[in-house]
Amino acid sequence: MAIITKEQPENDRTDKVQVPLFSVLVVDDEQEFIHTLLKRLARRGLECEGVLSGEEAVSRIRSRDFDVVLLDMKLPGMDGNSTLVQIKTIKPDLRVIILTGHASVNEGIEGMKNGAVDYLMKPVEFESLFEKLLMAAKTDCSQSSPVIDTRK
């Protein structure tokens, strides 16, 4: 398995330890794209990792918890939809956003049927992508919020 890069949120100048907002696994066959995206996400306070294939993504998801997965549809070996199905089998509540430069309406429909929470086309503006990640993580966090008993 080749985790091509792993980024932690950057500390500010006061040397305080920064707690990540949430964690993201980026799955794409374009190494330079992953490298650049992970650097930008880390600057925004996210803990993130990147892998180059669906098989690596499935292996990584089995060994570690992520809050959101950003998944390319065109991958060597196992394609994006097959990867999505396996991810949802392993961790049904994991939020997955599909990202592709080879989008089609059919792929989008298939991905949404298989459990993706959103579908974005490359090239995508970073701010738009970041907002989608925030929304996906927030939805995930709200479902796992503790129940507060207000009875006395």
HUZIQUI-V953688 format. One record per residue. N is the residue number from 0. RES is the residue in one small letter. OMEGA is omega in radians with two decimals (none if undefined). D_FIRST is the distance of its C-alpha to the first C-alpha in whole Angstrom. Layout:
N RES OMEGA D_FIRST
N RES OMEGA D_FIRST
//
This chain:
0 m -3.12 0
1 a 2.99 4
2 i -2.98 6
3 i 3.06 9
4 t 3.11 12
5 k -3.09 13
6 e 3.03 17
7 q 3.07 20
8 p 3.14 23
9 e 3.07 26
10 n 3.09 29
11 d -3.03 32
12 r -3.14 35
13 t 3.13 36
14 d 3.02 33
15 k 3.07 33
16 v -3.14 29
17 q 3.09 28
18 v -3.12 27
19 p 3.05 24
20 l 3.09 26
21 f -3.09 23
22 s -3.10 19
23 v 2.97 17
24 l 3.11 14
25 v -3.11 14
26 v -3.10 13
27 d -3.14 14
28 d 3.12 14
29 e -3.05 16
30 q -3.12 14
31 e 3.09 18
32 f 3.13 19
33 i -3.10 16
34 h -3.13 17
35 t -3.11 20
36 l -3.13 20
37 l 3.09 18
38 k -3.12 21
39 r 3.12 23
40 l 3.12 22
41 a 3.10 22
42 r 3.12 25
43 r 3.05 27
44 g 3.13 25
45 l 2.97 22
46 e -3.02 19
47 c 3.08 16
48 e 3.10 13
49 g 3.06 11
50 v -3.00 8
51 l -3.09 9
52 s 3.08 9
53 g 3.13 11
54 e 3.11 9
55 e 3.12 6
56 a -3.13 9
57 v 3.11 10
58 s -3.12 8
59 r -3.13 8
60 i 3.07 12
61 r -3.03 13
62 s -3.05 12
63 r 3.11 14
64 d 3.02 17
65 f 3.09 17
66 d -3.10 20
67 v 3.02 20
68 v 3.01 17
69 l -2.91 18
70 l 3.03 17
71 d -3.12 18
72 m -3.10 19
73 k -3.11 19
74 l 3.05 15
75 p -3.12 14
76 g -3.13 14
77 m -3.11 14
78 d -3.06 17
79 g -3.13 18
80 n 3.08 20
81 s 3.09 18
82 t 3.13 15
83 l 3.13 18
84 v 3.14 20
85 q 3.11 17
86 i -3.10 17
87 k 3.06 20
88 t -3.12 20
89 i -3.08 18
90 k -3.04 20
91 p -3.09 23
92 d -3.13 24
93 l -3.13 21
94 r -3.13 22
95 v 3.05 21
96 i 3.12 22
97 i 3.10 22
98 l 3.14 22
99 t 3.02 22
100 g -3.09 24
101 h -3.01 25
102 a 2.96 27
103 s 3.12 30
104 v -3.13 32
105 n 3.11 30
106 e 3.13 27
107 g 3.12 28
108 i 3.12 30
109 e 3.13 27
110 g 3.13 25
111 m 3.08 28
112 k -3.13 29
113 n 3.01 25
114 g 3.07 25
115 a 3.12 24
116 v 3.13 26
117 d -3.05 27
118 y -3.13 26
119 l 3.12 26
120 m 3.01 27
121 k -0.15 26
122 p 3.13 27
123 v 3.09 28
124 e -3.09 29
125 f -3.11 27
126 e 3.11 30
127 s 3.10 30
128 l -3.12 26
129 f 3.11 27
130 e 3.11 29
131 k 3.10 28
132 l 3.12 25
133 l 3.14 28
134 m 3.14 29
135 a -3.13 26
136 a -3.14 26
137 k 3.11 29
138 t 3.12 30
139 d -3.11 27
140 c -3.10 29
141 s 3.12 32
142 q -3.10 31
143 s 3.13 30
144 s 3.11 33
145 p 3.07 35
146 v 3.13 38
147 i 3.13 41
148 d -3.11 44
149 t 3.11 47
150 r 3.13 50
151 k none 52
//
